[in-house]
Amino acid sequence: GLLGELFAGGLKAIAPVLVFALVISSLARGKNMDSRFRLVIFLYLLSTFLASVTAVTGIILFNDCGEWEYKPAPVFDAQMNDVHTGKYRPIRVCKNIDNRFILGDLFAKIRRMDRE
């Protein structure tokens, strides 16, 4: 229902921030904070980047995992507002992605890491 969708959307939005806060709080309690802090922040940023690259690569390879529409590329003015003039090349914009596709990819990678 609507309440479930709102809860799931809110949880997806706040989860990365909560994980980051938990990592920072656990680091703050340690003794050799400087080197551990750098390592954990590096690993956090690396895993976030790799997760986004994985999702984007999967979406590019499998076009049927979501709904798309083409819109003209926007132009930005001096105040960084986007101005849609319609005269630039069309770009593909994602409207909806099947989350099962992304989760299936994630679980396949976890299984592979477990076997190694």
MARTIMI-870322 format. One line per 2 residues: their letters; for each residue x, z, y of N, C-alpha, C, O. Coordinates in pm, 1 decimal, padded with zeros to 6 digits. Each point is the difference from the previous one (the first is absolute). Example, Ala and Ser with C-alpha at 12.3 -4.5 7.8 and 13.67 -1.06 7.14 Angstrom:
% residues 2
as) 01319.0:00780.0:-00569.0:-00089.0:00000.0:00119.0:00090.0:00000.0:00120.0:00103.6:00066.5:-00001.9; -00138.6:-00138.5:00106.9:00082.0:00006.0:00119.0:-00077.0:00073.0:00109.0:00050.9:00016.9:00110.8;
//
This chain:
% residues 116
gl) 00081.4:00000.0:-00118.4:-00081.4:00000.0:00118.4:00086.4:00000.0:00125.6:00122.4:-00011.3:-00005.3; -00189.8:00024.1:00115.8:00067.2:-00003.4:00129.7:00095.1:00117.9:00017.0:00111.4:-00016.0:00049.9;
lg) -00155.5:00133.9:-00091.3:00084.5:00118.9:00013.5:00127.0:-00013.1:-00084.2:00108.2:00038.8:00043.9; -00121.7:-00093.3:-00164.2:00116.8:-00020.2:-00085.4:00098.0:-00099.3:00058.6:00121.3:00019.7:-00007.2;
el) -00174.4:-00127.7:00066.1:00087.5:-00099.5:00061.7:00072.8:00058.3:00120.3:00118.1:-00027.7:00021.0; -00188.6:00108.6:00058.2:00064.8:00063.7:00115.3:00109.1:00095.9:-00044.3:00107.9:00003.8:00059.2;
fa) -00136.0:00074.1:-00164.1:00099.1:00094.3:-00051.0:00122.6:-00074.1:-00053.4:00113.4:00037.1:00030.5; -00136.2:-00142.4:-00110.6:00112.1:-00075.6:-00056.7:00081.4:-00067.5:00110.1:00123.0:-00000.6:-00005.5;
gg) -00190.0:-00055.6:00104.5:00071.8:-00063.1:00110.7:00082.0:00099.6:00078.9:00113.8:-00028.4:00037.4; -00171.2:00145.8:-00011.5:00074.0:00104.2:00072.0:00119.0:00050.0:-00079.3:00106.6:00025.5:00055.9;
lk) -00124.9:-00011.6:-00185.5:00110.1:00045.6:-00085.7:00113.5:-00101.3:-00004.4:00117.3:00037.1:00003.3; -00152.6:-00165.7:-00010.9:00103.1:-00103.9:00000.9:00075.1:-00002.0:00132.0:00119.8:-00028.0:00003.2;
ai) -00189.4:00057.5:00105.5:00064.3:-00003.1:00131.3:00093.4:00119.0:00020.3:00104.8:-00014.3:00062.8; -00140.9:00130.8:-00114.8:00076.4:00120.9:00029.3:00104.9:00031.4:-00106.9:00090.7:00079.0:00026.1;
ap) -00100.3:-00138.4:-00146.1:00091.6:00034.3:-00109.4:00146.7:-00020.7:00034.7:00079.2:00090.4:-00026.6; -00036.6:-00203.7:00084.5:00142.5:-00014.3:00031.3:00050.9:00104.7:00099.2:00113.8:00045.9:-00009.9;
vl) -00197.6:-00009.5:00104.0:00039.8:00101.7:00098.5:00015.5:00135.5:-00068.6:00093.8:00073.9:00030.0; -00184.4:-00040.7:-00121.4:00010.3:00126.8:-00071.1:00124.2:00005.5:-00088.0:00067.4:00102.9:-00005.4;
vf) -00036.6:-00212.0:-00063.2:00120.4:-00003.8:-00083.9:00123.6:00018.0:00086.7:00091.1:00074.7:-00035.8; -00087.9:-00142.6:00149.0:00113.9:00013.1:00090.7:00014.2:00145.2:00048.0:00111.1:00052.8:00004.3;
al) -00222.2:00011.5:00031.7:00004.0:00138.3:00047.1:00048.0:00093.8:-00110.6:00076.2:00092.9:00027.1; -00119.3:-00115.5:-00150.9:00045.0:00084.5:-00110.6:00149.1:-00016.0:-00026.0:00069.4:00097.6:-00028.2;
vi) -00021.0:-00218.9:00037.5:00143.6:-00024.9:-00020.3:00080.7:00068.7:00109.6:00100.9:00064.5:-00028.3; -00144.4:-00077.9:00152.1:00071.6:00063.2:00111.3:-00000.8:00151.8:-00013.9:00101.8:00064.8:00024.5;
ss) -00215.1:-00007.6:-00063.4:-00006.0:00145.9:-00012.7:00089.6:00049.3:-00113.5:00062.8:00105.2:00012.9; -00055.6:-00178.7:-00123.2:00088.1:00042.5:-00108.6:00146.6:-00014.7:00038.4:00083.8:00079.6:-00042.4;
la) -00052.7:-00180.7:00122.1:00137.7:-00015.8:00046.1:00040.3:00110.7:00096.5:00114.1:00046.1:-00000.7; -00207.5:-00005.0:00082.0:00031.6:00101.7:00101.0:00035.1:00133.8:-00063.4:00068.6:00081.5:00061.8;
rg) -00114.1:-00058.1:-00183.0:00028.3:00126.2:-00067.7:00135.7:00001.1:-00069.4:00045.8:00106.2:-00042.2; 00019.5:-00221.6:00029.2:00127.5:-00008.7:-00070.7:00117.4:00040.1:00086.9:-00013.5:00014.7:00121.5;
kn) 00131.5:00003.4:-00185.7:00120.1:00041.3:00072.7:00075.7:-00119.7:00056.8:00022.5:-00006.7:00120.9; 00016.3:-00086.1:-00204.5:00076.7:-00116.7:00044.3:-00097.3:-00108.1:00046.7:-00015.0:-00103.6:-00064.7;
md) -00049.6:00128.5:00175.9:-00110.3:-00083.2:00043.6:00043.3:-00137.4:00048.0:-00072.3:-00097.4:-00021.1; 00186.5:00086.7:00084.1:00039.0:-00125.4:00063.2:00012.0:-00113.5:-00101.5:-00059.4:-00106.1:00019.3;
sr) 00134.6:00126.5:-00126.1:00018.6:-00108.3:-00098.3:-00126.1:-00023.0:-00081.6:-00034.0:-00114.6:-00029.4; -00036.6:00222.3:-00008.2:-00123.9:-00017.0:-00076.3:-00106.8:-00067.2:00084.2:-00076.3:-00082.6:-00050.2;
fr) 00070.4:00117.0:00176.5:-00099.2:-00059.3:00089.5:00019.3:-00150.6:00009.1:-00096.2:-00076.2:-00009.4; 00219.3:00034.1:00027.5:00028.8:-00143.6:00009.6:-00036.5:-00072.7:-00129.0:-00059.8:-00107.6:00003.7;
lv) 00095.7:00166.2:-00117.8:-00028.3:-00062.7:-00127.8:-00150.3:-00012.1:-00023.6:-00047.9:-00106.5:-00039.3; -00025.6:00212.4:00062.4:-00144.2:-00002.0:-00026.0:-00069.9:-00095.9:00095.4:-00087.8:-00075.3:-00042.2;
if) 00124.6:00076.4:00168.6:-00061.8:-00092.1:00095.9:00032.3:-00144.2:-00038.1:-00086.9:-00086.9:00006.8; 00210.9:00061.2:-00046.7:00036.5:-00134.8:-00043.5:-00081.2:-00043.3:-00121.7:-00051.6:-00111.7:-00003.4;
ly) 00039.8:00199.0:-00096.1:-00076.7:-00034.4:-00119.8:-00147.9:-00018.3:00031.2:-00064.9:-00088.0:-00056.7; 00011.0:00170.2:00146.5:-00140.3:-00012.8:00039.8:-00024.2:-00134.4:00067.6:-00095.8:-00070.0:-00033.1;
ll) 00181.9:00033.7:00127.6:-00016.5:-00127.8:00069.6:00022.2:-00118.0:-00094.5:-00071.0:-00100.2:00008.5; 00168.6:00111.2:-00098.2:00025.0:-00106.7:-00095.9:-00119.0:-00020.3:-00092.9:-00040.7:-00113.6:-00024.0;
st) -00015.6:00222.2:-00028.6:-00113.8:-00014.2:-00090.7:-00122.2:-00054.0:00071.8:-00075.4:-00078.3:-00057.7; 00054.2:00118.3:00182.8:-00112.0:-00053.6:00077.1:00017.9:-00149.2:00023.8:-00094.9:-00077.1:-00013.6;
fl) 00215.5:00036.7:00048.9:00027.7:-00142.1:00021.2:-00018.5:-00080.4:-00128.2:-00061.8:-00106.4:00001.8; 00115.1:00156.6:-00112.9:-00012.3:-00072.4:-00126.3:-00144.6:-00008.3:-00046.3:-00040.2:-00100.5:-00058.6;
as) -00038.3:00203.9:00083.6:-00142.2:-00005.4:-00035.7:-00072.2:-00106.5:00080.3:-00085.1:-00071.0:-00053.7; 00117.4:00059.1:00180.5:-00066.4:-00102.7:00081.7:00045.3:-00139.2:-00041.2:-00081.2:-00092.6:-00002.3;
vt) 00209.5:00075.5:-00030.4:00049.4:-00129.9:-00044.2:-00066.5:-00039.8:-00132.0:-00035.6:-00116.2:-00019.5; 00019.2:00212.0:-00069.8:-00066.4:-00026.8:-00127.1:-00143.8:-00045.1:00021.5:-00044.9:-00097.0:-00061.2;
av) -00026.1:00166.3:00146.8:-00140.0:-00035.6:00025.4:-00010.8:-00138.7:00062.7:-00083.4:-00080.6:-00041.2; 00166.0:00053.2:00138.9:-00005.7:-00129.9:00067.1:00038.9:-00111.6:-00096.0:-00063.3:-00105.5:00000.0;
tg) 00164.6:00126.2:-00080.3:00041.9:-00102.0:-00096.7:-00110.4:-00027.2:-00100.7:-00026.5:-00115.6:-00033.0; -00037.6:00219.9:-00015.8:-00110.1:-00017.8:-00094.0:-00116.1:-00075.7:00060.6:-00061.6:-00083.6:-00066.0;
ii) 00031.7:00112.1:00189.6:-00110.5:-00067.7:00067.1:00033.2:-00147.5:00021.8:-00087.3:-00085.8:-00012.9; 00211.9:00056.4:00045.4:00039.5:-00140.1:00020.5:-00004.1:-00076.7:-00132.9:-00044.2:-00114.8:-00004.2;
lf) 00089.9:00177.6:-00103.0:00004.3:-00068.2:-00128.9:-00138.7:-00019.6:-00060.9:-00024.7:-00101.0:-00065.8; -00065.6:00196.3:00087.0:-00132.8:-00004.6:-00060.0:-00104.5:-00001.4:00110.9:-00045.1:00105.1:00045.8;
nd) 00007.2:-00225.2:-00003.3:-00094.3:-00013.8:00110.6:-00139.1:00050.2:-00032.2:-00077.3:00028.0:00091.7; 00042.9:-00015.5:-00218.9:-00135.1:00040.1:-00035.6:-00020.5:00151.5:-00002.0:-00103.9:00046.6:-00046.8;
cg) 00199.1:00030.1:00095.6:-00014.4:00146.0:-00002.0:-00067.1:00054.0:00125.6:-00008.8:00121.5:00017.4; -00037.7:-00208.0:00068.8:-00065.5:00046.8:00122.0:-00078.0:-00110.0:00068.4:-00007.5:-00112.9:-00048.4;
ew) -00050.6:00148.2:00162.3:-00074.9:-00095.9:00080.8:00080.3:-00030.2:00125.9:00057.9:00090.2:00060.6; -00054.6:-00216.6:-00022.1:00080.4:-00044.6:00112.9:-00083.9:-00081.4:00095.9:-00103.1:-00055.9:-00037.3;
ey) 00147.9:00050.1:00159.6:-00057.3:-00093.0:00096.9:00113.6:-00046.3:00091.6:00098.7:00071.0:00019.8; -00114.5:-00188.3:00033.9:00101.1:-00055.6:00088.8:-00045.6:00015.5:00144.4:-00113.4:-00032.5:00035.2;
kp) 00205.4:00083.2:00048.2:-00026.4:00016.6:00142.7:00117.6:-00057.3:00077.8:00111.7:-00003.5:-00051.8; -00134.3:-00041.8:00175.8:00113.3:-00046.8:00079.0:00094.5:00116.3:00033.5:-00044.0:00111.9:00026.3;
ap) 00171.5:-00140.2:-00027.9:00098.9:00103.0:00030.6:-00017.4:00046.8:00144.5:-00016.9:-00082.6:00089.8; 00020.7:00214.3:-00066.1:-00018.8:00049.5:00136.3:00126.0:-00013.9:00083.6:00110.4:-00016.0:-00052.1;
vf) -00129.7:00022.3:00181.1:00109.3:00001.7:00097.1:-00013.0:00132.4:00074.3:-00111.0:00047.6:00023.7; 00224.4:00011.9:00013.2:-00002.3:00129.0:00068.5:00037.0:-00018.3:00146.2:00094.0:-00072.4:00033.0;
da) -00169.5:00139.2:00054.7:00030.4:-00007.5:00142.7:00100.0:00109.3:00037.5:00052.2:00068.0:-00088.4; -00024.8:-00050.2:00216.2:00102.1:00094.9:00046.6:-00035.0:00144.8:-00033.5:00089.8:00082.8:-00015.0;
qm) -00218.4:-00051.1:00002.8:-00042.7:00136.4:-00033.5:-00015.9:00019.6:-00150.4:-00055.3:00100.8:-00044.2; 00103.6:-00197.0:-00034.5:-00005.1:00001.8:-00146.2:-00142.5:-00002.5:-00055.0:-00024.8:00051.8:-00108.9;
nd) -00067.6:-00110.4:00181.5:-00134.4:-00025.1:-00050.6:00000.2:-00136.7:-00065.5:00062.2:-00093.5:00050.4; -00132.8:00081.4:-00164.6:-00001.6:-00130.7:-00064.2:-00107.2:-00088.9:00063.1:-00112.8:00042.6:00024.8;
vh) 00151.3:-00164.8:-00000.3:-00085.6:-00098.7:00063.7:-00022.9:-00112.0:-00101.1:00094.1:-00068.9:-00039.5; -00218.0:00051.3:-00001.7:-00031.6:-00104.3:-00097.9:-00041.3:-00126.0:00073.9:-00112.9:-00012.2:00047.5;
tg) 00206.5:-00080.8:-00038.8:-00029.1:-00126.0:00067.7:-00048.2:-00105.7:-00098.0:-00067.7:-00094.5:00040.4; 00101.0:00108.2:-00168.0:-00042.6:-00095.6:-00100.6:00086.3:-00123.7:-00008.7:-00030.3:-00089.7:-00078.7;
ky) 00136.5:00081.5:00156.5:00081.0:-00121.5:-00001.2:00124.1:00009.3:-00088.8:00075.3:-00096.8:-00010.5; -00053.1:00210.9:-00052.8:00117.2:00015.7:-00085.7:-00038.1:-00012.3:-00146.9:-00117.6:00005.7:-00036.0;
rp) 00217.0:-00022.4:-00046.3:-00023.9:-00024.8:-00142.3:-00082.1:00113.0:-00063.2:00009.2:00115.1:00042.6; -00088.1:-00148.0:-00142.8:-00078.6:00104.7:-00065.6:00087.6:00085.8:-00090.3:00093.9:-00049.2:-00062.6;
ir) -00125.1:00175.3:00056.8:00067.9:00092.4:-00089.7:-00103.6:00059.2:-00095.2:-00117.8:00010.7:00034.1; 00162.1:00027.0:-00152.4:-00090.7:00056.9:-00099.4:-00008.2:00150.5:00021.7:00101.8:00069.2:00003.4;
vc) -00223.4:-00019.9:00010.9:-00023.7:00142.1:00025.4:-00074.6:00057.8:-00119.5:-00099.7:-00056.3:-00045.2; 00148.1:00167.4:-00004.7:-00062.5:00065.2:-00114.5:-00122.1:00078.9:00045.6:00008.4:00080.7:00092.6;
kn) -00120.1:-00103.9:-00157.1:-00122.3:00074.9:00029.3:-00021.2:00112.8:-00100.0:-00048.7:00107.3:00036.0; 00085.1:-00131.5:-00160.9:-00026.5:00096.8:-00105.0:00098.4:-00025.1:-00114.2:00026.5:-00114.8:-00035.6;
id) 00026.9:00221.6:-00021.1:00092.4:-00011.2:-00113.5:-00055.6:00082.9:-00114.2:-00049.1:00111.1:00020.2; 00057.2:-00165.8:-00139.0:-00042.7:00072.8:-00119.3:00107.0:00105.0:-00031.3:00110.6:-00034.5:-00041.6;
nr) -00143.1:00160.8:00061.2:00097.7:00107.8:-00019.5:00045.6:00010.4:-00144.6:00108.9:00050.6:-00027.1; -00190.8:-00098.1:-00066.1:00040.6:00006.2:-00141.0:00124.3:-00084.1:-00024.3:00081.9:00033.2:-00085.6;
fi) -00067.8:-00141.0:00160.0:00118.3:-00084.9:-00014.1:00125.6:00076.2:00040.9:00099.9:-00001.4:-00071.9; -00105.0:00067.4:00186.6:00116.7:00074.1:00049.2:00030.7:00118.0:-00092.0:00116.4:00026.0:-00030.2;
lg) -00220.1:00045.8:-00014.6:00022.5:00114.4:-00088.8:00052.6:-00044.2:-00136.1:00084.2:00067.6:-00059.1; -00133.6:-00180.8:00009.2:00051.2:-00051.9:-00126.7:00147.8:-00031.6:00007.9:00075.3:00026.7:-00093.7;
dl) -00033.8:-00083.8:00205.7:00141.1:-00029.5:00021.3:00081.7:00129.0:00005.9:00108.3:00008.2:-00057.9; -00160.5:00091.4:00127.4:00069.0:00128.8:00010.3:00017.5:00064.5:-00137.7:00109.3:00045.8:-00033.5;
fa) -00216.1:-00042.2:-00046.1:00008.6:00063.7:-00131.1:00091.7:-00077.3:-00095.1:00067.0:00060.5:-00083.8; -00063.4:-00191.9:00096.0:00091.3:-00079.9:-00082.1:00144.8:00034.1:00033.7:00084.3:00007.9:-00089.3;
ki) -00055.4:00012.3:00216.7:00136.7:00035.9:00039.2:00036.0:00140.4:-00046.7:00113.6:00024.8:-00040.7; -00209.2:00066.8:00046.3:00027.2:00136.8:-00047.1:00027.2:-00001.3:-00150.1:00091.6:00067.6:-00046.7;
rr) -00170.3:-00144.1:-00029.6:00023.4:-00010.3:-00144.7:00137.8:-00058.1:-00028.8:00069.9:00045.1:-00090.8; -00031.8:-00145.4:00168.9:00130.8:-00062.8:-00023.1:00112.1:00098.6:00030.1:00098.7:00005.5:-00073.4;
md) -00112.8:00072.7:00180.7:00102.2:00099.4:00034.2:00007.2:00107.4:-00107.0:00108.0:00052.2:-00027.4; -00221.0:-00018.1:-00033.6:-00003.7:00103.5:-00103.7:00073.2:-00047.0:-00125.8:00060.7:00080.7:-00070.4;
re) -00066.3:-00209.0:00042.7:00065.8:-00054.9:-00119.9:00151.2:-00008.6:00016.2:00073.0:00001.4:-00099.1; -00025.8:-00010.3:00221.7:00144.3:-00017.0:00022.9:00076.2:00127.2:-00005.1:00121.8:-00000.2:00017.5;
//
